[in-house]
Amino acid sequence: MRTFLRWLGGVSWVRRFYEGEAVILALHRVSRTPSLMGSSFCLHPERLQHLLLHLIKKGYTFISLEALLYALQADHPLHKAIVLTIDDGYADFLEEAYPILKQLKIPFTMYVVSSFAKKELFPWWVGLDHLIQERHKFILEGYSYEAKDWKKKKRLFSHLQRRYLRESPHKACGAIESAFRKAGLPSEKLYEVCLDTYALHSLSQDSLCRIGAHTVSHPWLPSLDWEKWERELSHSKAFLEAVLQRLVVDFAYPYGGPQDIPTGLERLLSEIGYRSAVTLRWSPVYRAHRSSPYRLPRRVVNASLAAEDFHRPRWRRMA
């Protein structure tokens, strides 16, 4: 069956049927430091530049999220359009990714977790990654862990990531910060991983950049009640609008998979004043998405991504 799907991908009308109006790409961190989470989370800057040039050479055009939303609502056809989005707002973006986007004049939307920008919390998964890489043995919440080679470290990271994924971000950050101190690592560095409010304000002055909200604390939303949903969505929006002195109307769901988005959240997003929300469910954007702007699909960028992936036949055409 996979061979048949690959054969179908070579048929021109099939490619056009699957490629849709546009593709939204989701990028997380761009860094020269390897990550236990792999290239789907942390992409080398040279690989990013190679990918962007590859897509441009293949005839794709990078447009803003705003341009995509306008085209959908106005029923204007698009062809081979790409929207670039960046999650979390990591500090090394300014040095490793931003110069590439500036040089190629590529617009982007960055989704920011407000407590990371305020330095109240940090991305606990980055702290966990660093802890496991730096120490072969460490203590986390009273338990001793050991992993010496890269394969074992990756396995241990996956195990602990699943453990903390549905915990409170405050609890996860507290546990990892404590483990850092016990391991003799500088815990204050954890709060420097993401851009601060000054850097975000400066970045937002560039016409290529739009800032969106990514909640207050990056929780697993199904674990919260309606009141906490409202706080995560509205407080992050209000904080960013105060910092940037402009409206923030675009949102990205934390984690973003089908099991990570509670029923009823779309109505709340609309009531609070958001115009769009992006997931991490993969499909291109089709005209039918004009009726569901709070469920826009994205393709996570990794080292193996190629233009051919955008129109490859899938079991389910539209996410």
C-alpha positions as CSV (number, residue, x, y, z in Angstrom):
1,M,0.0,0.0,0.0
2,R,2.8,2.4,0.8
3,T,4.3,1.7,-2.7
4,F,0.9,2.5,-4.2
5,L,0.7,5.8,-2.3
6,R,4.2,6.7,-3.5
7,W,3.2,6.0,-7.0
8,L,0.1,8.1,-6.7
9,G,2.3,11.0,-5.5
10,G,3.9,11.1,-8.9
11,V,0.6,11.8,-10.7
12,S,0.2,15.6,-11.2
13,W,-3.5,15.8,-10.4
14,V,-3.0,13.7,-7.3
15,R,-0.3,16.0,-6.1
16,R,-2.5,19.1,-6.7
17,F,-5.4,17.4,-4.8
18,Y,-3.2,16.8,-1.8
19,E,-1.1,19.9,-1.7
20,G,-4.0,22.3,-0.9
21,E,-3.7,26.0,-0.7
22,A,-0.7,26.4,1.6
23,V,1.4,24.7,4.2
24,I,2.1,26.1,7.7
25,L,5.4,25.0,9.0
26,A,6.1,24.7,12.8
27,L,9.7,25.4,13.9
28,H,10.8,25.2,17.5
29,R,14.4,25.8,18.3
30,V,17.3,26.6,16.0
31,S,20.7,25.9,17.6
32,R,24.1,24.3,17.0
33,T,23.8,22.3,20.2
34,P,22.4,18.8,19.7
35,S,19.2,17.9,21.5
36,L,17.9,14.6,22.9
37,M,14.6,15.6,21.3
38,G,16.1,15.4,17.8
39,S,15.7,17.7,14.8
40,S,11.9,18.0,15.1
41,F,12.6,20.2,18.1
42,C,16.1,21.6,17.5
43,L,17.3,22.2,14.0
44,H,20.8,23.2,13.0
45,P,20.9,26.7,11.4
46,E,22.7,25.4,8.3
47,R,20.0,22.8,7.8
48,L,17.3,25.5,8.2
49,Q,18.9,27.7,5.6
50,H,19.3,24.7,3.2
51,L,15.6,23.8,3.7
52,L,14.4,27.3,3.0
53,L,16.5,27.7,-0.1
54,H,15.3,24.3,-1.3
55,L,11.7,25.3,-0.9
56,I,12.2,28.6,-2.7
57,K,14.0,26.8,-5.5
58,K,11.0,24.4,-5.8
59,G,8.8,27.4,-6.5
60,Y,7.3,28.0,-3.1
61,T,6.5,31.5,-1.8
62,F,6.6,32.4,1.9
63,I,3.7,34.5,3.0
64,S,2.5,35.8,6.4
65,L,-0.1,34.1,8.5
66,E,-2.3,37.2,8.0
67,A,-2.0,36.9,4.2
68,L,-3.1,33.3,4.5
69,L,-6.1,34.1,6.7
70,Y,-7.2,36.9,4.3
71,A,-6.9,34.6,1.3
72,L,-9.1,31.9,3.0
73,Q,-11.8,34.3,4.1
74,A,-11.8,36.1,0.7
75,D,-11.8,32.7,-1.1
76,H,-8.7,33.8,-3.1
77,P,-6.8,30.8,-4.5
78,L,-3.2,30.2,-3.3
79,H,-0.6,27.9,-4.9
80,K,2.6,26.7,-3.3
81,A,2.4,29.1,-0.4
82,I,4.2,28.5,2.9
83,V,3.6,30.2,6.3
84,L,6.5,29.9,8.8
85,T,5.6,29.8,12.5
86,I,8.0,29.5,15.5
87,D,6.9,28.2,18.9
88,D,8.0,29.2,22.4
89,G,10.4,32.0,21.6
90,Y,13.9,30.6,22.3
91,A,16.6,33.2,22.8
92,D,19.1,31.6,20.3
93,F,16.5,32.5,17.6
94,L,18.0,36.0,17.3
95,E,21.5,34.7,16.5
96,E,20.8,31.5,14.7
97,A,17.6,31.9,12.8
98,Y,16.6,35.5,12.5
99,P,19.5,36.6,10.3
100,I,18.6,33.8,7.8
101,L,14.9,34.9,7.7
102,K,16.0,38.6,7.3
103,Q,18.3,37.7,4.4
104,L,15.6,35.7,2.6
105,K,12.9,38.2,3.6
106,I,10.7,35.4,5.0
107,P,7.8,36.6,7.3
108,F,7.1,34.6,10.4
109,T,4.7,34.3,13.4
110,M,6.3,33.6,16.8
111,Y,4.1,32.1,19.5
112,V,5.2,33.1,22.9
113,V,4.6,31.6,26.4
114,S,4.2,34.7,28.6
115,S,5.7,33.2,31.8
116,F,8.8,32.3,29.8
117,A,9.2,35.9,28.7
118,K,8.5,37.2,32.2
119,K,11.2,34.8,33.5
120,E,8.7,33.2,36.0
121,L,9.0,29.8,34.4
122,F,11.2,28.1,31.8
123,P,10.6,25.3,29.2
124,W,11.1,22.4,31.5
125,W,11.8,20.0,28.6
126,V,14.9,22.0,27.7
127,G,16.1,21.9,31.3
128,L,15.5,18.1,31.4
129,D,17.4,17.7,28.1
130,H,20.4,19.7,29.5
131,L,20.4,17.9,32.8
132,I,20.5,14.4,31.2
133,Q,23.2,15.5,28.7
134,E,25.4,17.1,31.3
135,R,25.2,14.4,34.0
136,H,25.5,10.7,33.7
137,K,23.9,10.3,37.1
138,F,21.5,12.7,38.9
139,I,18.7,12.8,41.4
140,L,15.2,14.1,40.4
141,E,12.5,14.3,43.0
142,G,14.3,11.8,45.3
143,Y,14.9,9.2,42.5
144,S,18.3,8.4,41.1
145,Y,18.8,8.1,37.4
146,E,21.8,7.0,35.3
147,A,22.4,7.1,31.6
148,K,25.9,7.2,30.0
149,D,25.6,6.9,26.3
150,W,23.5,8.9,23.9
151,K,21.0,6.1,23.2
152,K,20.3,5.6,26.9
153,K,20.1,9.3,27.5
154,K,17.5,9.6,24.7
155,R,15.5,6.7,26.2
156,L,15.6,8.3,29.7
157,F,14.6,11.7,28.4
158,S,11.5,10.2,26.6
159,H,10.6,8.4,29.8
160,L,10.8,11.5,32.0
161,Q,9.2,13.7,29.4
162,R,6.1,11.5,29.4
163,R,6.1,11.6,33.2
164,Y,6.0,15.4,33.3
165,L,4.0,16.2,30.2
166,R,0.7,16.2,32.0
167,E,2.0,17.6,35.3
168,S,1.7,21.3,36.2
169,P,4.4,23.3,34.5
170,H,5.2,24.9,37.9
171,K,5.8,21.5,39.4
172,A,7.9,20.3,36.5
173,C,10.0,23.5,36.6
174,G,10.5,23.3,40.4
175,A,11.6,19.7,40.2
176,I,14.1,20.3,37.4
177,E,15.5,23.5,39.0
178,S,16.0,21.6,42.2
179,A,17.8,18.7,40.3
180,F,20.0,21.3,38.7
181,R,21.2,22.6,42.0
182,K,21.8,19.1,43.4
183,A,23.8,18.3,40.3
184,G,25.9,21.5,40.7
185,L,24.5,23.0,37.5
186,P,23.7,26.8,37.3
187,S,19.9,26.8,37.6
188,E,19.7,30.5,36.7
189,K,20.6,29.7,33.1
190,L,17.3,27.9,32.8
191,Y,15.5,31.3,32.8
192,E,17.7,32.6,30.0
193,V,16.6,30.0,27.4
194,C,13.7,32.2,26.1
195,L,13.5,35.8,24.8
196,D,12.7,38.4,27.4
197,T,10.1,41.2,27.0
198,Y,12.6,43.7,25.7
199,A,13.8,41.4,23.0
200,L,10.2,40.5,22.0
201,H,9.3,44.2,21.7
202,S,12.3,44.9,19.6
203,L,11.6,41.9,17.4
204,S,8.0,42.9,16.9
205,Q,9.1,46.2,15.3
206,D,10.2,44.2,12.2
207,S,7.5,44.0,9.6
208,L,8.4,40.4,9.0
209,C,7.5,39.4,12.5
210,R,4.1,38.9,14.2
211,I,3.8,37.7,17.8
212,G,1.1,35.3,18.8
213,A,0.2,33.8,22.2
214,H,1.1,30.3,23.4
215,T,-0.6,30.4,26.8
216,V,0.7,31.6,30.1
217,S,2.6,28.5,31.3
218,H,2.4,25.9,28.4
219,P,0.2,23.4,30.3
220,W,-1.5,20.3,29.0
221,L,-4.9,21.9,28.5
222,P,-7.1,18.9,29.0
223,S,-5.9,18.7,32.6
224,L,-7.4,22.2,33.3
225,D,-10.9,23.3,34.0
226,W,-12.8,26.1,32.1
227,E,-11.7,28.8,34.5
228,K,-8.0,27.9,34.1
229,W,-8.4,27.7,30.3
230,E,-9.7,31.3,30.4
231,R,-6.8,32.4,32.4
232,E,-4.2,30.8,30.2
233,L,-5.7,32.2,27.0
234,S,-6.7,35.7,28.2
235,H,-3.8,36.6,30.5
236,S,-1.2,35.6,27.9
237,K,-2.9,37.7,25.3
238,A,-3.3,40.7,27.7
239,F,0.4,40.5,28.8
240,L,1.8,40.4,25.3
241,E,-0.5,43.2,24.1
242,A,0.8,45.4,27.0
243,V,4.5,44.6,26.1
244,L,4.1,45.0,22.3
245,Q,1.6,47.8,22.3
246,R,-0.4,46.1,19.6
247,L,-3.2,43.5,19.3
248,V,-2.3,39.8,19.7
249,V,-4.9,37.8,17.8
250,D,-3.2,34.5,16.9
251,F,-2.8,31.4,19.2
252,A,-0.9,28.1,19.2
253,Y,-2.1,25.2,21.3
254,P,0.6,23.7,23.6
255,Y,1.7,20.3,22.2
256,G,-1.0,20.7,19.6
257,G,-2.0,17.0,18.9
258,P,-5.6,15.8,18.6
259,Q,-5.5,14.6,22.2
260,D,-4.1,17.9,23.4
261,I,-7.0,20.2,22.4
262,P,-10.1,20.1,24.6
263,T,-13.6,20.3,23.2
264,G,-15.0,23.9,23.6
265,L,-11.8,25.7,23.4
266,E,-12.5,27.2,20.0
267,R,-15.5,29.1,21.3
268,L,-13.5,30.5,24.2
269,L,-10.7,31.6,21.8
270,S,-13.3,33.5,19.7
271,E,-14.9,35.1,22.8
272,I,-11.5,36.3,24.1
273,G,-10.6,37.9,20.7
274,Y,-8.4,35.5,18.9
275,R,-8.8,35.2,15.1
276,S,-6.8,31.9,14.5
277,A,-5.2,29.0,16.3
278,V,-2.7,26.5,15.0
279,T,-2.3,22.8,15.9
280,L,0.4,20.2,15.3
281,R,-1.9,18.0,13.3
282,W,-0.4,17.6,9.8
283,S,-2.1,18.4,6.6
284,P,-1.8,21.3,4.2
285,V,-4.3,24.1,4.5
286,Y,-7.3,23.7,2.3
287,R,-10.1,26.1,1.4
288,A,-12.4,24.2,3.8
289,H,-10.3,25.5,6.7
290,R,-11.9,28.9,6.2
291,S,-14.7,27.6,8.4
292,S,-12.3,26.3,11.1
293,P,-9.6,29.0,11.6
294,Y,-9.1,27.7,15.2
295,R,-7.9,24.3,13.9
296,L,-5.3,25.2,11.3
297,P,-2.9,22.3,10.7
298,R,0.9,22.6,10.7
299,R,3.9,20.4,9.6
300,V,6.7,20.2,12.1
301,V,10.1,21.1,10.5
302,N,12.8,18.5,10.9
303,A,16.1,17.7,9.2
304,S,14.6,15.3,6.6
305,L,11.7,17.6,5.5
306,A,11.5,18.1,1.7
307,A,9.0,19.8,-0.6
308,E,7.8,16.5,-1.8
309,D,6.3,15.9,1.7
310,F,3.7,18.6,1.1
311,H,1.7,16.8,-1.6
312,R,2.4,13.2,-0.7
313,P,-0.9,11.2,-0.5
314,R,-2.1,10.5,3.0
315,W,-4.7,8.2,4.5
316,R,-6.6,11.3,5.7
317,R,-6.4,14.3,3.3
318,M,-7.5,17.1,5.7
319,A,-6.7,17.5,9.4
